[in-house]
């Protein structure tokens, strides 16, 4: 476990304190609440986050415009089937 100091906006701090009191009955569990929120934030939202990802080398650099065009062109046209 690591101790650190963070600076919170007053409004955010008040909301977190109130939530801690509601959930745990005390403001002393603020660290527990913040850790829970950070863990939840870092969870992949998509249950298929472990899907296979394929990478292709084109042998040349693509501009952002070209990448965006290709993303749109192939969206929904490729999928992994077992």
JOWODA-V983199 format. One record per residue. N is the residue number from 1. SS is DSSP state (H for helix, E for strand, C for the rest). PHI is phi in whole degrees, -180 to 180 (none if undefined). Layout:
n=<N/N>
ss=<SS/SS>
phi=<PHI/PHI>
This chain:
n=<1/2/3/4/5/6/7/8/9/10/11/12/13/14/15/16/17/18/19/20/21/22/23/24/25/26/27/28/29/30/31/32/33/34/35/36/37/38/39/40/41/42/43/44/45/46/47/48/49/50/51/52/53/54/55/56/57/58/59/60/61/62/63/64/65/66/67/68/69/70/71/72/73/74/75/76/77/78/79/80/81/82>
ss=<C/C/C/C/C/C/C/C/C/H/H/H/H/H/H/H/H/H/H/H/H/H/H/H/C/C/H/H/H/H/H/H/H/H/H/H/H/H/H/H/H/H/C/C/C/C/C/C/C/C/C/C/C/C/C/C/C/C/C/C/C/C/C/H/H/H/H/H/H/H/H/H/H/H/C/C/C/C/C/C/C/C>
phi=<none/-119/-98/-149/-110/-125/-110/-108/-62/-56/-63/-64/-59/-61/-64/-66/-62/-61/-66/-63/-66/-63/-82/-114/81/-155/-82/-73/-97/-57/-63/-62/-62/-64/-62/-61/-65/-67/-63/-64/-65/-86/-71/-63/-77/-92/-65/-95/-64/-94/-62/-64/-116/-103/-120/-117/-100/-95/80/-154/-83/-110/-77/-60/-62/-65/-62/-63/-63/-67/-60/-68/-63/-101/-60/78/-94/-122/-158/-100/-121/-97>
